[in-house]
Amino acid sequence: MKIHFINARDIPDLWFQAVHDILDEGRRFQIDRGSYAGQTRLEYDYFCGHVQYPGTIPLIPDIPPSCGIPNPVEEAYIFGGEGYNRSYIEYLMTGHKQPGESYTYGERMTRVPIFGEKLRWWKEKNKDIVDLREVDGKIIFEEDGTLYLNQIEWVIDTYKRFGYRNNQMVLQVAHPSDVTLLDPPCLRSIDTRIQADTLHFMVYFRSWDLWGGMPANLAGIQNLKEYMAGEIGVKDGEMIVESKGLHLYGYAEELAKLRCLKQA
């Protein structure tokens, strides 16, 4: 396997380099299952990107008018606006789930039910196993008799209370039972590190749509990072992003060639 590494200035730079390189470095194969089954796509063996200034504006890709193609991401899609009932920020950072959705990233991060042995240990106040905290309605809250955890607020609170050198603070999106879903979450985890009073994110996607998914996802995740850094009281930092399935669908390949001036 070939690990493809990109060092980027900001999110649009990461996107452009990844789109440019996949046209030469990606392997073409047919999709056997999941989204776009039966079609083909280009995919990196393994992708790793380092974004040094992910908060640089604009967050969405740069598409010169001369290319004659639409931007793969609209700002209204990320931040809310005409034509969208829900912004991507809401999808990522709140527990709201619409009918027909098996999950949202926000639900997984902000509305996590505590059950089974963990709930028993919590009720038993077993401090040898569980980091007990008050049911404050924000970090830990109860609805209809079920106890829920907001991971985002828990991580913020933990850094503020116990200091920054902590390797436990991972925002988990994946559940072991996700293997039973026909379309399990692509985003699996957002790991965090505070170093030199600066919050950094390490993000992993099991599968990742390069053309429209990467820029939208990272714009939303950057906003999450800025929020958390502000609440903790540290500076906003860098991103390291990884995926064993960063890909370009067949329908976007011609658009990618136009953007990268590789059209024959």
N, C-alpha and C positions, 0 to 999 in steps of 0.2 A: 504493500500500500504506500501511496505517496501522500505525505502531509504537505498541504499547500498553506503557506504562511504569508499574511499581508500585514505590513505596518502602515497604518493610515493616520492621517491628520485628524479627520472628523468622520461622521457617519456617511455623508455623501461620497467622500473620498473612498471609504471602505467599499461602499456599494459599487462605485464605478470600477475600481480595480478588480473586484470579485467578478463582475459581469464581463469585463474585458478578458480576464484570464481564463474563465471557464470555457470560452469559445475555443481555446486551444488546449487547455489542460483537462477539461472534463471528459469523463467516459460516457458514452451513449449506451443506454440500455432501455429495454421495454419494462414498463411498470406492470407488475403482476397483481398487486392488490392495493386498495386504498384509493385516494384521490387520483383521478385520471388513469385508472386501470386500463391497460391495453394501449396507451399512448407511450411515446418515448420521451426521455429527458436526458440532459447532460448533468453529470453529478461529479463533484470532487470526491476522491477517496476519503479524505479527512481534511477539514478546513479549520484554520485558526487565524483569527484576526485581532490585532492590537490597535485600539483606537485611543489616541493620546488626548484629544480634546473633543469628546463626544457631545459636549454642550454647545459647540459652535453653531450659530444660526446662519442659514436655515438648516433644519434637520432632514428635510426631504431631498431626494436626488436633484441634481442640476441637469436639466434637459434643455439644451440650446434650441431656440425656435427653428433654426435651420435643419434640425433633425426631422421635424415634421411629425413627431410622435407625442402622445400624451404622457404626462408624468405618471409613473406607476402608482403614486400615492398623492392624494389630495390632503391639504392641511385640514380641511373640514372633517375628513375621515378620522384623523388623529385627535383633533381638539374639539370637534363638534361643529355643526353648521348645517346649512340648508341641504336637504336630501338625506340626512343621516339621523335616525332615531336615537342612536347611542354612539358616543365617541369611543375611540379605541382606549383612551385614558380611562373611561368608565369601565370598559370591559376588563382592563388590566388591574384597576385599583379599587374596585368595589365588588361587593358580593352579589350584585343583581344578576339574575339569570333569566333569560327570556324563554317562553314556551318552546319546547323542542330541542333545547340545548342540553347536552349531557353534562357539560361543565363550562365554566369560563375560567380564564387565568385568575381573574380577580376573586372569584368564589373560592378557588383553591388556596389563595394566599390570605384572604381576609375573613373567611367564614368556614373554618375548619372544625368539624365536630370532634369533640373529645369523647371517646367511647371505649368499651372493652376494658382491658386491664389498666390502661392509662386512667380511665375514669374511676375505676375502683381504687387505684393508688391515690388519686386525687382526693376522693371522698374519705379515704382512710388517713389523709394527711401524712403520707409516707414520704418524709423529707429525705430519706436515703435514696429515693429513686426519682421523685418529681420535684421540679423547681416550682413550689407553690406560690401563687400570687393571688391577690384579691380579685374577686369578680367585680370589675370596675365599670363595666359597660362599654369599654373601649378596647382594651387588650384581651380581656376575657369577658364574655357576655353570655347571657342565658336567654333563650327564646323557646317558648312552648315546652319547657322542661328539659331542653337540650343545651349543653354547655358548648360554647364555640370559642375558638382562638383566632385572633387576627395576627397573622405572622408578621406583617409589616410593622405593626405597632409594638409587638413583642421584641423584635430585633432592635427597634429604636430605643425602647425602654431598657433593654439589657445593656446596650452600649453606654447609655447615659448613667446607669446605676453601677455597673461593674468595670467600666473601662474598655479600652479599645483593642487590647491584645486578646482576641477571642476567636478561635477557629470553629466555633459551633454555629455561627449565625448564617445559616443557609435558608433562603426562601424556597421551600419545596413545592413544586407543582405536581409532580408525578406521584401516583399511588401504585403499589404493587398490583392491585386489581385492575389497573388500566389495561393490562394485557387482554382483558375480556372485551374491550371496546373495539368496534370496527374502525373508529378513528380516534385513537388515544391522543392526548396532548402532545404537541410538537415541542413546546417549551417544557423542559424537565426541571430545571433548577436555576436559581440566581444566587450564586455564592457571593459573600461580601467580605471585604477587608478594609480596615481603617489603618492607614500608614501615613505617618507625618501629618496627622490631623486632616487626612483626606480620605473620603469614602470611594472605594473602587468596587466595580462589579465584575464577576466572572460568570458568564452566561452560557448555558448549554442547551442546544436544540437537537433532538434526535433526528428530525427531518425539518428542512427549512427551504421555503420557496424564496429564491434569490430575487426575482424580479420585483414583486410587490410586497412579499412578506418581510424580508430583511429590513428595508427602510422603515416600514410601519412599526414593526416590532421594536426596533432599536430606538425609534423616536419616543415611543411610549415608555420603554424601559428607562431611557434617559430622564424623562420627566419623573418617574418613580425615584430614581437615584437622587435627583435634585431635591425632591420633597424630603426624602429620608436624611440627606446630608443637612438640610436646613433644620429639621427637627432635632437631630443629634447635636448640631452645633459645630460641624466640621465643614471642610471645603468639598466641593464636588470634584470627583476624580475621573480616572480612566476606565476603560472597558476592555476586557479580554473576552472574545466570543468564540465559541467552538461548535462544530457540528460534524457528525459522520454522514450527514445526508443533505448538504447544501446543494441545491439543484436549480436548473433552469428548464422549465417545461417547454415542450415543442412549440406551443403557440407564441411564446415570448422570444424564441431564438432569433427570428427575423428582426424584432424590435431591438434586441440587444446588438445585433450587427449594425443597425442604423445608428444607434447611440454611440457605438465605438468606432464608427466609420470603417467598418469591415465588410460592408455590403459589396458583393461582387458586381 
